[in-house]
Amino acid sequence: MVESGNPARLIECGVVRTPATHSLPARLQVIHEGVTELLQRHRPDAVAVEGVFYGKNVRSAIILSHARGVVLLAAMQAGVPAHEYSPAQVKKSVVGKGAALKSQVGYAVTQLLRLKSAPKPADAADAVAIALTHLMLHSRRLPLPTRKPK
């Protein structure tokens, strides 16, 4: 959350890991419980997720869609509005071009939030980029941390 006049800052980021040996429904439950806990702990004003995209692996796209659905459901149950952004829209917002590489997204997140290094794993950096995209599109400007004078 960014309060008026305060710079955007990263409070927490990471990934919800699910055991690969569990069934899809069990893995979706782990995701739902993890997201629900985060929503309760941080009480955000909004949730931002990456829109569905079709890659080379149809199975991965379908499983990702299930996971997105669980995140959207958790947001709805918590009464938090959810917003979706395409991968190209996220890349254009934080990097300046819609065809940016994952490494460029991580670097841009690091620069925008004045972090020492990009969030790890790369999926966490992508999630932060999605949140920054939401802030950029839904506030008059993204308040960035100011540089300390030398």
Secondary structure, DSSP 8 states (H G I E B T S, - for coil): ---TTS-------------TTS-HHHHHHHHHHHHHHHHHHH--S-EEEE-----S-HHHHHHHHHHHHHHHHHHHHTT--EEEE-HHHHHHHHTSSTT--HHHHHHHHHHHTT-SS--SSHHHHHHHHHHHHHHHHHSSS---------
